[in-house]
Amino acid sequence: MILINTKISTYNIILLKKKKKNHIESTIYYLPFITVCYHNFTMEDLEEIGDFEFEAFFGHLFDEEAHFEEVTSQEIQNDEKKQNKPNERTFRTVNVDQFLETSVNKNTKKKTDSDIKYFNAFLQSRNEIRTPEFIPPDTLNTYLCEFLLGATKPDGKEYEPTTLRGFVSSIDRYLKSKSSKMSIINDVEFCKTRMVLKGKQKQLKSLGYGNKPKTAEPLTEEHINKMYECKTLGDDNARALIHSLWLICTTYFGMRTGQEIHNLRWGDINLEMDDQTGEEYLILDTERQTKTRTGANPKDTRLIKPKAFSNPENPQRDPVYLYKLYSLKRPNASNTDDHRHLFRSEYKAFIMTLLQYIL
């Protein structure tokens, strides 16, 4: 019998060759975490051991079933550890169509649906039962030209030039959403539609349209002073304080009213201090999706974060003072980074807390 002890990684290979009368049996065993050394035995001693003594002395080392069960169990444990690694990247189940639908701006979707409904009504007036994506390009081109020239408001007045342009954009978005290969904006088949749109816009401009009569007027200093006099702004009551925080967001941080302020979170604005002057200021650290910076281009970000510096001489108009006062009046549960910055009507506890004090 020849015994060879060799260590490979965490395994030992014991090659045992036991000589018998007419044949030689060779077996290789992998024994994890076991180092077998028999320094007290010589080759002559091993050869003199009988089969019974040999089995009693070395049998536990060559229990093949127990050994491979142990190896298999260990491999399973190693696999489980690999699957549960904390830094291992994982993937979740997704719905692409649902994601694309929810990523569309709600107002854009609402306008697209409204314009398509209007255009479908026009198609029905022409006895056309097909939807735009199933109409051939040449036929759809004719329909679009007639639609742009004949569309009027319920009172019979003309639409604004930008409204007509919006109709074309909505129909083009609708075609893309239906995986249509037609493009009203780019395809040569719709060149006549684009020419009609351009000519119609020039005609409307000559008639006095296109001056944006519903454009909002900017606030003047006189208007703002009047609101402070009427205690609509300032720290005289809860409503005035809320209005003041809204004015800070719009004037100092350039935020649009509506969705941008609605999405603003408490942790997006932080109070900091200038290291050199010791002057306190508010800074918009986190800018969320805006109308002009939608996130489609990751590089399109503000180079300089907007700031609102303190004005201790006039506390009623001091952004830092109003921010500190607002933070003290907010419920403790709402002072987390992910909580909305300005209140919502359903937050009854928040509203009641703000309305209960008058300075």
Secondary structure as UniProt FT lines:
FT   STRAND          2..8
FT   TURN            9..10
FT   STRAND          11..19
FT   STRAND          24..32
FT   TURN            39..40
FT   HELIX           43..48
FT   HELIX           51..58
FT   HELIX           59..62
FT   HELIX           64..83
FT   TURN            86..87
FT   HELIX           96..103
FT   HELIX           106..125
FT   TURN            126..127
FT   HELIX           132..134
FT   HELIX           137..150
FT   TURN            154..155
FT   HELIX           161..177
FT   TURN            178..179
FT   TURN            184..186
FT   HELIX           188..190
FT   HELIX           191..206
FT   TURN            207..208
FT   TURN            213..214
FT   HELIX           221..229
FT   TURN            230..231
FT   HELIX           238..251
FT   TURN            257..258
FT   HELIX           259..263
FT   HELIX           266..268
FT   STRAND          269..273
FT   TURN            275..277
FT   STRAND          280..284
FT   TURN            298..299
FT   STRAND          307..309
FT   TURN            312..313
FT   HELIX           315..317
FT   HELIX           319..329
FT   HELIX           332..334
FT   TURN            337..338
FT   TURN            345..346
FT   HELIX           348..355
//
